[in-house]
Amino acid sequence: MGLGLSIGAVAQAFGVAVSFAPGPVILAFGSAFLTGLIFGYLPAYNASRLQPAVALAST
């Protein structure tokens, strides 16, 4: 986010009209959050249902 704001500030210094909207920021955060939740929770949930000896033997 800092990089985007910095690039926007430089663009404004050169006379380019820049506007920031909260919608894309919220959408990006929500997408990253859901991706992390799904791809972090599902493997952990599946691993929690295995017996430790079986899980270690399958690697």
Residue pairs with C-beta under 8 A, 6 or more apart in sequence:
1 25
5 20
8 18
8 20
11 18
12 18
47 55
